[in-house]
């Protein structure tokens, strides 16, 4: 540890939230460890006098078109074994939080907060009591393999170890390079920039946010695993939302779906792709693959995402993950 004590960097910026396990895919490892871990963490805080509080959380719907997503999230949380959940309506919501305007909400009493600095102090003391040695004021400058494992350090100090666990936080790529592990940061930056450019180009061309009366797209499935079947509501071209009609060959349009698992923030993710079926015919796409979506604290506003190509509304789309794709515009 390069600092004179523990928890001076990434750990000191912990959100200090005890999550209940609402959003994870039922049956996944994250769902199981989050719900069980919350119980264990509350118990540890109580036993070791770590300041904490079960604050609870409200997840709200402010418009009728958000109700299906809220109900799906409620079912997901119950499938994960989250305890004490309740669906509330306006008056009951205002009793808990008068400053919130909502037509419905999920109340999750198990969400809480804790003092992470005290938690780290307790864990540090337990480690000392168990015989762990800490090397403070000792910046890692080199790691080299030897016959019995690794040598950490150079002239000022040396630690011999069979195993090196890279838990260096924001410096983990530097430590990995010391061990001879190549982190392709340049490749990552290149891929991210390509997706951001595609997203910006689609936004500038179609200006979806300026179109009045555009139906909302439920993007709640973007936090889930697997594929999603969606209905094509129409498309946007020449600044207009079209429900029915035809597109000429070579035209470009942004397809509007009733739901999507595309993760549109920051230009989307590598692997967001989809196929369209129309009158029994399918276009595009390899077999679906699955992936785990991220956790988050707040619901994000729904909105249409540029989707796969199509000729007329009313079709059925299959949105998939983990296959190369370009988000934004598409030729039809």
C-alpha positions in Angstrom: 0.0 0.0 0.0 1.5 3.3 -1.1 -0.4 5.4 1.4 0.3 5.5 5.2 -3.0 3.8 5.9 -5.8 1.8 4.3 -8.8 3.0 2.2 -7.3 6.3 0.9 -8.4 6.0 -2.7 -11.2 4.2 -4.5 -12.6 2.6 -1.3 -12.9 6.1 0.2 -15.3 7.0 -2.6 -17.7 4.1 -2.0 -21.4 5.1 -2.4 -22.1 3.6 1.1 -25.3 2.1 -0.1 -26.5 -1.4 1.0 -28.3 -2.7 -2.1 -31.3 -5.0 -1.8 -30.9 -6.9 -5.1 -33.8 -5.5 -7.0 -32.5 -5.3 -10.6 -30.4 -8.4 -11.2 -31.5 -11.3 -13.3 -33.3 -13.9 -11.1 -31.1 -16.9 -10.4 -27.9 -15.1 -11.4 -24.9 -15.1 -9.2 -25.2 -11.4 -8.7 -28.8 -11.7 -7.6 -28.0 -14.4 -5.0 -24.9 -12.7 -3.6 -26.6 -9.3 -3.4 -29.6 -10.4 -1.4 -27.7 -12.7 0.9 -24.9 -10.2 1.2 -27.3 -7.4 2.3 -28.4 -9.6 5.2 -24.8 -10.5 6.1 -23.7 -6.8 5.9 -26.5 -5.6 8.2 -25.5 -8.3 10.6 -21.8 -7.4 10.5 -22.6 -3.7 11.0 -24.7 -4.6 14.0 -22.2 -6.9 15.6 -19.2 -4.7 15.1 -20.8 -1.3 15.8 -20.5 0.1 12.2 -22.9 3.0 11.8 -25.7 2.1 9.4 -29.4 2.7 8.8 -32.2 0.9 6.8 -33.4 4.0 4.9 -35.6 2.2 2.4 -36.0 3.3 -1.2 -38.9 4.4 -3.5 -38.8 3.5 -7.2 -41.4 5.6 -8.8 -43.6 5.8 -11.9 -44.6 9.4 -12.9 -46.7 8.5 -15.9 -49.1 5.7 -16.9 -46.7 4.4 -19.6 -44.1 3.6 -16.9 -46.4 1.3 -15.0 -45.7 -1.9 -16.9 -41.9 -1.4 -16.4 -42.5 -0.7 -12.7 -44.6 -3.9 -12.3 -42.0 -5.9 -14.2 -39.3 -4.6 -11.8 -41.5 -5.5 -8.8 -41.8 -9.1 -10.1 -38.1 -9.3 -10.8 -37.3 -8.2 -7.2 -39.7 -10.7 -5.7 -38.1 -13.5 -7.8 -34.7 -12.4 -6.3 -36.1 -12.9 -2.8 -36.1 -9.2 -1.9 -38.2 -9.0 1.3 -40.7 -6.5 2.4 -41.6 -5.0 -1.0 -44.8 -3.1 -1.5 -46.5 -1.5 -4.4 -47.8 1.9 -3.4 -50.1 4.5 -4.9 -50.1 8.3 -4.6 -51.4 8.9 -1.1 -49.2 6.2 0.5 -46.2 7.5 -1.5 -46.7 11.0 -0.1 -46.8 9.7 3.5 -43.3 8.3 3.0 -42.0 11.2 1.0 -44.2 14.3 0.6 -41.9 15.9 -2.0 -42.2 13.1 -4.5 -44.9 13.3 -7.2 -45.7 9.8 -8.6 -48.7 7.7 -9.5 -47.2 4.5 -8.2 -44.0 3.3 -6.5 -42.2 0.2 -5.3 -41.2 0.6 -1.6 -38.1 -1.4 -0.8 -37.5 -1.2 3.0 -34.3 -3.2 2.8 -32.1 -0.6 1.0 -29.8 1.2 3.4 -26.6 3.1 4.0 -23.5 2.6 6.1 -20.3 4.3 7.1 -17.8 2.7 4.9 -14.7 4.2 6.7 -15.7 2.6 9.9 -16.4 -0.6 8.0 -12.9 -0.6 6.6 -11.4 0.1 10.1 -13.2 -2.9 11.5 -12.1 -5.2 8.6 -8.5 -3.9 8.9 -8.4 -4.7 12.6 -9.9 -8.2 12.0 -7.1 -8.8 9.4 -4.4 -7.7 11.9 -5.9 -10.0 14.5 -5.8 -12.9 12.0 -2.1 -12.4 11.4 -2.2 -10.4 8.1 0.8 -8.1 7.5 0.3 -4.7 5.9 3.1 -2.9 4.2 2.1 0.8 4.2 4.2 3.6 2.6 5.3 0.9 0.1 4.4 1.7 -3.5 4.5 -1.2 -5.9 7.2 -0.4 -8.5 7.9 -3.8 -9.9 6.6 -7.4 -10.0 8.7 -10.2 -11.4 8.2 -14.0 -11.5 10.6 -16.3 -9.8 10.7 -20.1 -9.2 8.3 -20.0 -6.3 5.8 -17.4 -7.6 6.5 -13.6 -7.7 8.8 -11.0 -6.2 7.0 -7.7 -5.4 9.2 -4.7 -5.1 12.8 -3.8 -5.9 15.6 -2.1 -3.8 13.7 -0.6 -0.9 11.6 -3.7 -0.1 10.9 -7.2 -1.4 7.9 -9.5 -0.8 8.0 -13.1 -2.0 4.6 -14.6 -2.8 3.1 -17.6 -4.6 0.1 -15.5 -5.6 -0.4 -11.9 -6.4 -4.0 -10.6 -6.3 -4.4 -7.4 -8.3 -6.8 -5.3 -6.3 -5.1 -1.9 -7.1 -8.4 -0.2 -8.1 -7.7 2.6 -10.7 -4.1 1.5 -11.0 -4.9 -2.2 -11.7 -3.9 -1.8 -15.4 -0.5 -0.5 -14.3 0.0 -3.5 -11.9 -1.2 -5.9 -14.6 1.4 -4.5 -17.0 4.1 -5.2 -14.3 3.0 -8.8 -14.3 3.3 -9.0 -18.1 -0.5 -8.8 -18.7 -1.3 -6.5 -21.7 -4.4 -4.5 -21.2 -5.6 -3.3 -24.6 -6.6 0.2 -23.5 -6.0 1.7 -26.9 -8.4 -0.9 -28.5 -11.0 -0.1 -25.9 -10.8 3.6 -26.5 -11.1 3.1 -30.3 -14.2 0.9 -30.0 -15.8 3.3 -27.6 -15.1 6.3 -29.8 -16.6 4.5 -32.9 -19.8 3.8 -31.0 -20.0 7.4 -29.7 -19.6 8.7 -33.2 -22.3 6.4 -34.5 -24.7 7.6 -31.7 -23.9 11.2 -32.4 -24.4 10.8 -36.1 -27.8 9.2 -35.6 -28.9 11.8 -33.1 -27.9 14.7 -35.5 -29.6 13.1 -38.5 -32.9 12.1 -37.0 -33.2 14.6 -34.0 -35.6 12.2 -32.3 -35.9 14.3 -29.1 -37.5 17.1 -31.2 -40.3 15.0 -32.6 -43.7 15.7 -30.8 -45.9 12.7 -30.0 -43.2 10.1 -30.4 -44.3 6.9 -28.4 -42.1 6.0 -25.5 -39.8 3.0 -25.6 -39.5 0.8 -22.5 -35.7 0.3 -22.1 -35.9 -1.5 -18.7 -34.8 -4.8 -20.3 -31.4 -3.3 -20.9 -30.5 -4.3 -17.4 -31.5 -7.9 -18.0 -29.8 -10.9 -19.6 -30.8 -12.4 -22.9 -32.9 -11.4 -25.9 -36.1 -9.3 -26.0 -39.0 -9.5 -28.4 -40.4 -6.2 -29.3 -43.1 -4.6 -31.5 -42.2 -2.1 -34.2 -44.3 1.0 -33.6 -43.0 2.9 -36.6 -39.9 4.7 -37.8 -38.5 8.2 -38.0 -37.4 9.8 -41.3 -37.2 13.4 -42.5 -38.1 14.6 -39.0 -41.4 12.8 -38.9 -42.7 9.7 -37.1 -44.4 7.3 -39.5 -46.6 4.5 -38.4 -47.4 2.8 -41.7 -46.0 3.0 -45.2 -42.9 2.0 -47.1 -39.3 3.1 -47.3 -37.5 3.2 -50.6 -34.4 1.0 -51.1 -31.3 2.7 -49.8 -33.3 5.0 -47.4 -32.3 5.4 -43.8 -34.6 5.5 -40.8 -34.6 5.2 -37.0 -36.9 2.3 -36.0 -39.0 3.0 -32.9 -39.8 -0.1 -30.8 -42.2 -0.6 -27.8 -39.3 -2.0 -25.8 -35.6 -2.6 -26.1 -32.6 -4.0 -24.3 -30.2 -1.8 -26.2 -28.0 0.2 -23.8 -27.9 3.6 -25.5 -25.9 5.6 -23.0 -22.4 6.6 -24.2 -23.2 5.4 -27.7 -24.4 1.9 -26.9 -22.5 -1.3 -26.2 -20.6 -3.6 -28.5 -23.0 -6.4 -29.1 -26.3 -4.6 -29.3 -27.9 -6.0 -32.4 -31.3 -7.2 -33.6 -33.4 -8.8 -36.3 -36.8 -8.0 -37.7 -39.6 -10.4 -38.7 -42.3 -9.4 -41.2 -45.0 -11.6 -42.5 -43.2 -14.7 -41.5 -39.8 -13.6 -42.9 -36.7 -12.8 -40.9 -33.8 -10.5 -41.7 -30.3 -10.4 -40.4 -28.6 -11.7 -37.3 -26.7 -14.7 -35.9 -28.2 -16.8 -33.1 -28.7 -14.9 -29.9 -26.1 -14.8 -27.1 -26.7 -13.5 -23.5 -25.0 -11.2 -21.1 -25.5 -9.8 -17.7 -26.7 -6.2 -17.5 -25.4 -3.6 -15.0 -27.0 -2.6 -11.7 -28.0 1.0 -10.9 -29.8 3.0 -8.2 -32.3 5.1 -10.1 -34.6 4.4 -13.0 -33.6 6.3 -16.1 -36.2 8.0 -18.4 -37.5 5.9 -21.2 -37.0 7.0 -24.8 -36.8 5.6 -28.3 -33.6 4.0 -29.3 -32.4 3.8 -32.9 -32.9 0.2 -33.9 -32.5 -2.4 -36.6 -33.8 -1.9 -40.2 -37.4 -2.5 -41.2 -39.9 -1.7 -43.9 -43.2 -1.1 -42.1 -44.7 -0.9 -38.6 -46.3 -3.8 -36.8 -43.5 -6.2 -37.2 -41.8 -8.1 -34.4 -38.2 -7.5 -33.5 -35.7 -9.7 -31.6 -33.0 -7.7 -29.9 -29.8 -9.5 -28.9 -26.5 -8.9 -27.2 -22.9 -9.9 -27.7 -22.7 -9.9 -31.5 -20.9 -7.0 -33.4 -23.4 -4.4 -34.4 -23.7 -0.7 -35.3 -26.2 1.4 -33.4 -28.0 4.3 -35.0 -29.0 4.5 -38.6 -29.5 1.4 -40.9 -30.0 0.9 -44.6 -33.2 -0.8 -45.7 
